[in-house]
Amino acid sequence: MANKTNKEIHVNVDNDTVKEAVNYVRMVGAGHLNGCVLTGPAGMGKTHLVEHTLQEMGREYVLYGGHITLAEIYEFLYENADALIFFDDVSQVITKTEIMEMLKQALNTSGSRTLHYRSKNVLSENVKNHFDFSGQIICAFNAMDTQNPNVKAIVDRAPSVELRYSRKDVEDIMWKIAEAPGGDLREDEKMIVTEEIISYTDNTMDVSLRKQFLAFSIFASHKQWHGEGNTSWIPQVHNLFGKKKRSKVEQLFIELVGEKGTIPRPDFVKAMAVQFEVSPRTAQRRIGEFLDMGIMSENKKKGGLLRLEK
């Protein structure tokens, strides 16, 4: 994970989904796969993961970002027919049926990988209306419709991995970034900004590494304007993340025992079932999701006491 300044920061992330994504990118870079697809929350380093992994391998690639049409993607694939192509958050790739059909052929794992474009007077001069594609393709998106048959067909040819992060994962990565060399701030300054972010935010807010780097930039600007030790940067950093929001489950928890209280899991299951008119099984599943996301924790040594995390 890194920021794009003249002093880049890179840290290794101890997260199973990140490790899986790195392995897929390496497989593509080594030519063992025709492609792979990464999805995950915005601002958490998908682009850097791909670029850093390929650079470590010494593998050259061609990056495409932004809008693209069917004719443009055909010509781009034609011009880079034997290259490794990285489509970074190009939404049309998985929202336009015609483009997905073309990519399915380009990623074909058995038989021909010949691409055709039949419309007349559309392609640029000297671009043939058919060619053999022999390169590889990596795509990164914030999300994709896995129920779409064309998306499923692409994933069948290019394995996908969804990057998932708990609150603890995000905090751990932020601390690593703060402690790592590089960037435009001293380590102690990055630690101050990171501490402010973590103490102010919670699971209901959009917390990302991209916003951490924006917060570093805000701190640096205020330092330049007002000198060291000022606190004028804090409200602006808070504004990056907005106000805290509580889910209905958290609100019920707080109504029962307060923000810092605890409650036996069976008691909270019963309260949820009554309040939301759901089955105990559904209530148990929702609690399990909140535990997985780090919104709640459970002390099983004390009879399964639940508490809210910050």
Helices and strands as residue ranges (DSSP letters): H 16-29, E 35-39, H 46-57, E 62-65, H 70-79, E 84-88, G 91-94, H 97-106, E 114-116, E 130-132, E 136-141, H 149-157, E 160-162, H 167-179, H 187-200, H 209-226, H 233-241, H 248-257, E 262-264, H 265-276, H 280-292, E 296-299, G 300-302, E 305-308
